[in-house]
Amino acid sequence: MNVLSIQSEVVYGHVGNGAARFALSRLGHGVLAVPTVLLSSHAGYPIVAGEIVAPDLMRRLVGGLVANGWLAQCGAVLSGYLGDVAQAEVVADAVTRAKAAGALYCLDPVLGDDGRVYAKDGVEAAIAHTLLPLADIVTPNAFELSRLAGLPVANVADARDACLSLARPMVVATSVPAGHGRLGALAVTREAAWFASTPRLQNAPRGAGDLFAALFLGARLSGRNLPDALRHATAAVFHVLAASVAQASNEMLLISEQDALVAPPEIAELRIERI
């Protein structure tokens, strides 16, 4: 199945489309990637070159996909980091067109983490008011969930309440504190909630949220049910991060650990339960 992925593009490293494109491709999905920013790397490096992609250019790129009939062939749209508030309308237009042809929309609301907002001015409001109402799946981290819901997210119970308050068909919150040195991903629908947790890793490289969103969406598009998709994405991301931390890598080791994206190894420390 084809996926339109609209998010950041970096020359060096594995964040944004650099993570999503590879993960979705390894799961057997075609990826049409539209950039929101073009950067030499993510912002964690001393020198970062590049610029925001003009909304008009994004609109023309999407228009080319529409004109050739390729957007209508996409079974899903995935959006992530936005570099400018006006890009939200471009994403919304693409999503509306794709959904008219039966596509799903997975919104990864990239706003910030660890108590810090790093989205540009106005982007948070644009995501909340323009994109969130269109989403079939939302994949915020705990901080982003708290911002979108206007509620504290200090534990699993808080996270479930906040997920439900967004009133979307499916919300999958990552980095949810689980106590005893553990973090987890909480998947919530109107009918059920599942929580998968692993030990917290220190000094993990960036891009885990981008990778998780792509893997979870890809697993759902491949027909996995909610707990299986949650287990798959959680296990794969944890394996990649653990391998990266073990080698003190500044980037996720997607290439060397790519087999885990398709078939994550059994992880003894992973716990999954219905709550």
For each residue, the residues with C-beta under 8 A, 3 or more apart:
1: 29 30 74 75 76 221
2: 29 30 31 32 70 73 74 75
3: 24 29 30 31 32 74 75 76 77 78 217 218 221
4: 32 34 65 71 74 76 77 78 94 98 103
5: 17 20 21 24 31 32 33 34 77 78 79 80 214
6: 33 34 36 58 77 78 79 80 90 91 94
7: 16 17 20 35 36 78 79 80 81 108 110 210
8: 15 16 17 35 36 37 39 42 80 81 83
9: 16 17 18 33 35 36 37 38 39
10: 13 15 16 18 39 40 41 42
11: 38 39 40 41 50
12: 40 41
13: 10 18 41 42 206 207 250 251
14: 18 19 22 207 211 251 252 254
15: 8 10 18 19 42 206 207 210
16: 7 8 9 10 19 20 36 42 80 81 207 210
17: 5 7 8 9 20 21 31 33 35 80
18: 9 10 13 14 15 21 22 207
19: 14 15 16 22 23 207 210 211 214 252 254
20: 5 7 16 17 23 24 31 33 78 80 210 211 213 214
21: 5 17 18 24 25 31 33
22: 14 18 19 25 26 254 258 261
23: 19 20 26 27 211 214 215 218 254 261
24: 3 5 20 21 27 29 31 78 214 217 218
25: 21 22 28 29 30 31
26: 22 23 258 261 262
27: 23 24 215 218 219 221 222 261 262
28: 25 218 222
29: 1 2 3 24 25 218 221 222
30: 1 2 3 25
31: 2 3 5 17 20 21 24 25
32: 2 3 4 5 65 70 71 74
33: 5 6 9 17 20 21
34: 4 5 6 58 61 62 94
35: 7 8 9 17 38 53 58
36: 6 7 8 9 16 52 53 58 80 81 82 83 84 87
37: 8 9 50 51 52 53 81 83
38: 9 11 35 50 51 53
39: 8 9 10 11 42 43 48 49 50 51
40: 10 11 12 45 47 48 49 50
41: 10 11 12 13 44 45 48
42: 8 10 13 15 16 39 45 48 206 207
43: 39 48 118
44: 41 206 250
45: 40 41 42 48 250
46:
47: 40
48: 39 40 41 42 43 45
49: 39 40
50: 11 37 38 39 40
51: 37 38 39
52: 36 37 83 84
53: 35 36 37 38 57 58 83 87
54: 57 58
55: 58 59 84 86 87 89 90
56: 59 60
57: 53 54 60 61
58: 6 34 35 36 53 54 55 61 62 87 90
59: 55 56 62 63 90 93
60: 56 57 63 64
61: 34 57 58 64 65
62: 34 58 59 65 66 71 90 93 94
63: 59 60 66 67
64: 60 61 67 68
65: 4 32 61 62 68 70 71
66: 62 63 69 70 71 72 97
67: 63 64
68: 64 65
69: 66 72 73
70: 2 32 65 66 73 74
71: 4 32 62 65 66 74 94 97 98 101
72: 66 69 97 98 101
73: 2 69 70
74: 1 2 3 4 32 70 71 77 98 101 103
75: 1 2 3 102 103 104 221
76: 1 3 4 98 103 104 105 106 217 221
77: 3 4 5 6 74 91 94 95 98 99 103 104 105 106
78: 3 4 5 6 7 20 24 106 108 213 214 217
79: 5 6 7 82 91 95 105 106 107 108 131
80: 5 6 7 8 16 17 20 36 108 110 210 213
81: 7 8 16 36 37 110 119
82: 36 79 85 87 88 91 110 119 120 123 126 127
83: 8 36 37 52 53 87 120
84: 36 52 55 87 120 123
85: 82 88 120 121 122 123 125 126
86: 55 89 90
87: 36 53 55 58 82 83 84 90 91
88: 82 85 91 92 123 126 127 130 131
89: 55 86 92 93 126 130
90: 6 55 58 59 62 86 87 93 94
91: 6 77 79 82 87 88 94 95 130 131
92: 88 89 95 96 130 131 134
93: 59 62 89 90 96 97
94: 4 6 34 62 71 77 90 91 97 98
95: 77 79 91 92 98 99 103 105 131 134
96: 92 93 99 100 134
97: 66 71 72 93 94 100 101
98: 4 71 72 74 76 77 94 95 101 103 105
99: 77 95 96 102 103 104 105 134
100: 96 97
101: 71 72 74 97 98
102: 75 99
103: 4 74 75 76 77 95 98 99
104: 75 76 77 99 136 137 217 220 221
105: 76 77 79 95 98 99 134 135 136 137
106: 76 77 78 79 135 136 137 138 139 213 216 217
107: 79 127 131 132 134 135 137 138 139
108: 7 78 79 80 138 139 140 209 210 213
109: 127 128 131 132 138 139 140 144 148
110: 7 80 81 82 119 144 209 210
111: 117 118 119 123 124 127 140 143 144 147 148
112: 115 116 117 118 119 143 144 147
113: 116 118 141 143 144 175 209
114: 143
115: 112 143
116: 112 113 143
117: 111 112 124 147
118: 43 111 112 113
119: 81 82 110 111 112 123 124 127
120: 82 83 84 85 123
121: 85
122: 85 125 126
123: 82 84 85 88 111 119 120 126 127
124: 111 117 119 127 128 147
125: 85 122 128 129
126: 82 85 88 89 122 123 129 130 131
127: 82 88 107 109 111 119 123 124 130 131 132 148
128: 109 124 125 131 132 148
129: 125 126 132 133
130: 88 89 91 92 126 127 133 134
131: 79 88 91 92 95 107 109 126 127 128 134 135
132: 107 109 127 128 129 135 138 148 166 168
133: 129 130
134: 92 95 96 99 105 107 130 131
135: 105 106 107 131 132 138 168
136: 104 105 106 168 169 170
137: 104 105 106 107 168 169 170 171 172 216 217 220
138: 106 107 108 109 132 135 148 166 168 170 171 172
139: 106 107 108 109 171 172 173 174 209 212 213 216
140: 108 109 111 143 144 145 147 148 171 173 174
141: 113 144 145 173 174 175 209
142: 145 146 153 159 173 174 175 176 177
143: 111 112 113 114 115 116 140 146 147 153 175
144: 109 110 111 112 113 140 141 147 148
145: 140 141 142 148 149 153 159 162 163 166 171 173
146: 142 143 149 150 151 152 153 162
147: 111 112 117 124 140 143 144 150
148: 109 111 127 128 132 138 140 144 145 162 166
149: 145 146 153 161 162 163 165 166
150: 146 147 165
151: 146 158 161 162 165
152: 146 158
153: 142 143 145 146 149 158 159 162 173 176
154: 158 177
155: 158 159 176 177 178 179
156: 159 160 176 177 178 184 186 195 275
157: 160 161
158: 151 152 153 154 155 161 162
159: 142 145 153 155 156 162 163 173 176 186
160: 156 157 163 164 186 188 193 275
161: 149 151 157 158 164 165
162: 145 146 148 149 151 153 158 159 165 166 173
163: 145 149 159 160 166 171 173 186 188 193
164: 160 161 167 171 188 190
165: 149 150 151 161 162
166: 132 138 145 148 149 162 163 171
167: 164
168: 132 135 136 137 138 171
169: 136 137 189 190
170: 136 137 138 187 188 189 226
171: 137 138 139 140 145 163 164 166 168 187 188
172: 137 138 139 185 186 187 188 212 216 230
173: 139 140 141 142 145 153 159 162 163 176 185 186 188
174: 139 140 141 142 183 185 208 209 212
175: 113 141 142 143 183 209
176: 142 153 155 156 159 173 183 184 185 186 195 197
177: 142 154 155 156 182 183
178: 155 156 182 183 184 195 197
179: 155 182
180:
181: 199 200
182: 177 178 179 197 198 199 200
183: 174 175 176 177 178 197 198 199 200
184: 156 176 178 195 196 197 198 234
185: 172 173 174 176 195 196 197 212 230 233 234
186: 156 159 160 163 172 173 176 193 194 195 275
187: 170 171 172 193 194 195 196 226 227 229 230
188: 160 163 164 170 171 172 173 192 193
189: 169 170 192 193 226
190: 164 169
191:
192: 188 189 226 274
193: 160 163 186 187 188 189 274 275
194: 186 187 226 227 230 272 273 274 275
195: 156 176 178 184 185 186 187 272 273 274 275
196: 184 185 187 230 231 234 270 271 272
197: 176 178 182 183 184 185 270 271 272
198: 182 183 184 201 234 238 267 269 270 271
199: 181 182 183 269
200: 181 182 183
201: 198 204 238 241 242 245
202: 245
203: 245 248
204: 201 208 241 244 245
205: 208 241 244 245 249 250 251 252
206: 13 15 42 44 251 252
207: 13 14 15 16 18 19 42 210 211 251 252
208: 174 204 205 211 212 237 241 252
209: 108 110 113 139 141 174 175 212 213
210: 7 15 16 19 20 80 108 110 207 213 214
211: 14 19 20 23 207 208 214 215 236 237 240 252 254
212: 139 172 174 185 208 209 215 216 233 234 237
213: 20 78 80 106 108 139 209 210 216 217
214: 5 19 20 23 24 78 210 211 217 218
215: 23 27 211 212 218 219 232 233 236 237 261
216: 106 137 139 172 212 213 219 220 229 230 232 233
217: 3 24 76 78 104 106 137 213 214 220 221
218: 3 23 24 27 28 29 214 215 221 222
219: 27 215 216 222 224 228 229 232 233
220: 104 137 216 217 223 224 226 229
221: 1 3 27 29 75 76 104 217 218
222: 27 28 29 218 219
223: 220
224: 219 220 228 229 232
225: 228 229
226: 170 187 189 192 194 220 229 230
227: 187 194 230 231 272 274
228: 219 224 225 231 232
229: 187 216 219 220 224 225 226 232 233
230: 172 185 187 194 196 216 226 227 233 234 272
231: 196 227 228 234 235 270 272
232: 215 216 219 224 228 229 235 236 264
233: 185 212 215 216 219 229 230 236 237
234: 184 185 196 198 212 230 231 237 238 270 272
235: 231 232 238 239 260 264 265 267 270
236: 211 215 232 233 239 240 260 261 264
237: 208 211 212 215 233 234 240 241
238: 198 201 234 235 241 242 267 269 270
239: 235 236 242 243 257 260 264 265 267
240: 211 236 237 243 244 252 253 254 257 260 261
241: 201 204 205 208 237 238 244 245 252
242: 201 238 239 245 246
243: 239 240 246 247 253 256 257
244: 204 205 240 241 247 249 251 252 253 257
245: 201 202 203 204 205 241 242 248 249
246: 242 243
247: 243 244 253
248: 203 245
249: 205 244 245 252 253
250: 13 44 45 205
251: 13 14 205 206 207 244
252: 14 19 205 206 207 208 211 240 241 244 249
253: 240 243 244 247 249 256 257
254: 14 19 22 23 211 240 257 258 261
255: 258
256: 243 253
257: 239 240 243 244 253 254 260 261
258: 22 26 254 255 261 262
259: 262 263
260: 235 236 239 240 257 263 264 265
261: 22 23 26 27 215 236 240 254 257 258 264
262: 26 27 258 259
263: 259 260
264: 232 235 236 239 260 261 267
265: 235 239 260
266:
267: 198 235 238 239 264 270
268:
269: 198 199 238
270: 196 197 198 231 234 235 238 267
271: 196 197 198
272: 194 195 196 197 227 230 231 234
273: 194 195
274: 192 193 194 195 227
275: 156 160 186 193 194 195
